[in-house]
Amino acid sequence: MGPTSERCVAVVAIAIVLIAVVVCADGGLRQLTTPPPGHLGPPVIGMVAAIPAIGDLNGEFDINAWDPFVPSRDRLPGDVPPDQAADADRDRRAGDVGDGRGPSPAPRSLPVIAPAAVPRCVGLVRHSSGRSALIVRMGASGEERQLVVGETIGGWRLLAVGSDGALFSDPHGEQQELAIPVVAGPA
């Protein structure tokens, strides 16, 4: 190491000491601040929205006394507050069925065929040749017959036979699937 390199080291050391003295005398490192984000266009104008004040829900609206999602016909007469009775009448005139005071209409139901008119599958006979016959008993009459696909009993036509059910066409032309009871064979 020569005299020139020692001088360089000394100069650098003195510079570091001087920088440290200036920084400490200035109160430490100042926090760097960045300017606020901006753009090249005109300055941005702040907007203020005028929002109306929301009133007291319990004082202004009687939300627990009348549920608008319950149909008028299902409400009891005392459920509607007096100030909303006119609204309920208007709703009723708009097409709502019932007035809420009388009995409600009977629930709708599908027509049911009387059990006496429906065949009951009793069993299934299969032959080793692949042919099968379904043993069917007609409801009230107790008539029992063996049917193959295509035959009719009491207006019911046998359309198909499976291992656990039979497909019939009822007297109205609708297809109905009836279960075949499983009987355990010889052990």
Contacts in CASP RR format, 6 or more apart in sequence:
PFRMAT RR
TARGET T0000
AUTHOR 0000-0000-0000
METHOD contacts of the structure
MODEL  1
MGPTSERCVAVVAIAIVLIAVVVCADGGLRQLTTPPPGHLGPPVIGMVAA
IPAIGDLNGEFDINAWDPFVPSRDRLPGDVPPDQAADADRDRRAGDVGDG
RGPSPAPRSLPVIAPAAVPRCVGLVRHSSGRSALIVRMGASGEERQLVVG
ETIGGWRLLAVGSDGALFSDPHGEQQELAIPVVAGPA
23 29 0 8 1.000
38 44 0 8 1.000
57 63 0 8 1.000
62 81 0 8 1.000
62 84 0 8 1.000
65 79 0 8 1.000
65 80 0 8 1.000
65 81 0 8 1.000
65 84 0 8 1.000
66 75 0 8 1.000
66 79 0 8 1.000
66 80 0 8 1.000
66 81 0 8 1.000
66 84 0 8 1.000
66 88 0 8 1.000
70 79 0 8 1.000
71 96 0 8 1.000
72 88 0 8 1.000
72 91 0 8 1.000
72 92 0 8 1.000
72 96 0 8 1.000
72 98 0 8 1.000
72 99 0 8 1.000
72 100 0 8 1.000
73 96 0 8 1.000
73 97 0 8 1.000
73 98 0 8 1.000
73 99 0 8 1.000
73 100 0 8 1.000
73 104 0 8 1.000
74 100 0 8 1.000
74 104 0 8 1.000
75 88 0 8 1.000
75 100 0 8 1.000
76 100 0 8 1.000
77 100 0 8 1.000
77 101 0 8 1.000
80 88 0 8 1.000
92 98 0 8 1.000
92 99 0 8 1.000
97 105 0 8 1.000
98 104 0 8 1.000
98 105 0 8 1.000
113 170 0 8 1.000
115 139 0 8 1.000
116 139 0 8 1.000
116 140 0 8 1.000
116 141 0 8 1.000
117 139 0 8 1.000
117 140 0 8 1.000
117 154 0 8 1.000
117 171 0 8 1.000
118 139 0 8 1.000
118 156 0 8 1.000
118 178 0 8 1.000
119 136 0 8 1.000
119 137 0 8 1.000
119 138 0 8 1.000
119 139 0 8 1.000
119 153 0 8 1.000
119 154 0 8 1.000
119 156 0 8 1.000
119 168 0 8 1.000
119 178 0 8 1.000
120 136 0 8 1.000
120 137 0 8 1.000
120 138 0 8 1.000
120 139 0 8 1.000
120 178 0 8 1.000
121 134 0 8 1.000
121 135 0 8 1.000
121 136 0 8 1.000
121 165 0 8 1.000
121 166 0 8 1.000
121 178 0 8 1.000
121 179 0 8 1.000
121 180 0 8 1.000
121 181 0 8 1.000
122 135 0 8 1.000
122 136 0 8 1.000
122 137 0 8 1.000
122 144 0 8 1.000
122 181 0 8 1.000
123 134 0 8 1.000
123 135 0 8 1.000
123 180 0 8 1.000
123 181 0 8 1.000
123 183 0 8 1.000
124 132 0 8 1.000
124 133 0 8 1.000
124 134 0 8 1.000
124 135 0 8 1.000
124 161 0 8 1.000
124 162 0 8 1.000
124 163 0 8 1.000
124 180 0 8 1.000
125 132 0 8 1.000
125 133 0 8 1.000
125 134 0 8 1.000
125 135 0 8 1.000
125 146 0 8 1.000
126 132 0 8 1.000
131 148 0 8 1.000
132 148 0 8 1.000
132 161 0 8 1.000
133 146 0 8 1.000
133 147 0 8 1.000
133 148 0 8 1.000
134 146 0 8 1.000
134 147 0 8 1.000
134 148 0 8 1.000
134 158 0 8 1.000
134 161 0 8 1.000
134 166 0 8 1.000
134 180 0 8 1.000
135 144 0 8 1.000
135 145 0 8 1.000
135 146 0 8 1.000
135 147 0 8 1.000
136 144 0 8 1.000
136 145 0 8 1.000
136 146 0 8 1.000
136 147 0 8 1.000
136 153 0 8 1.000
136 158 0 8 1.000
137 143 0 8 1.000
137 144 0 8 1.000
138 144 0 8 1.000
138 153 0 8 1.000
138 154 0 8 1.000
143 153 0 8 1.000
145 153 0 8 1.000
147 153 0 8 1.000
147 158 0 8 1.000
148 158 0 8 1.000
149 158 0 8 1.000
149 159 0 8 1.000
149 160 0 8 1.000
149 161 0 8 1.000
150 157 0 8 1.000
150 158 0 8 1.000
150 159 0 8 1.000
151 157 0 8 1.000
151 158 0 8 1.000
152 158 0 8 1.000
154 171 0 8 1.000
155 170 0 8 1.000
155 171 0 8 1.000
156 168 0 8 1.000
156 169 0 8 1.000
156 170 0 8 1.000
156 171 0 8 1.000
157 168 0 8 1.000
157 169 0 8 1.000
158 166 0 8 1.000
158 167 0 8 1.000
158 168 0 8 1.000
159 167 0 8 1.000
159 168 0 8 1.000
159 169 0 8 1.000
159 175 0 8 1.000
160 166 0 8 1.000
160 167 0 8 1.000
161 167 0 8 1.000
161 180 0 8 1.000
162 180 0 8 1.000
163 180 0 8 1.000
164 179 0 8 1.000
164 180 0 8 1.000
164 182 0 8 1.000
165 177 0 8 1.000
165 178 0 8 1.000
165 179 0 8 1.000
165 180 0 8 1.000
166 177 0 8 1.000
166 178 0 8 1.000
166 180 0 8 1.000
167 175 0 8 1.000
167 176 0 8 1.000
167 177 0 8 1.000
168 175 0 8 1.000
168 176 0 8 1.000
168 177 0 8 1.000
168 178 0 8 1.000
169 175 0 8 1.000
169 176 0 8 1.000
170 176 0 8 1.000
END
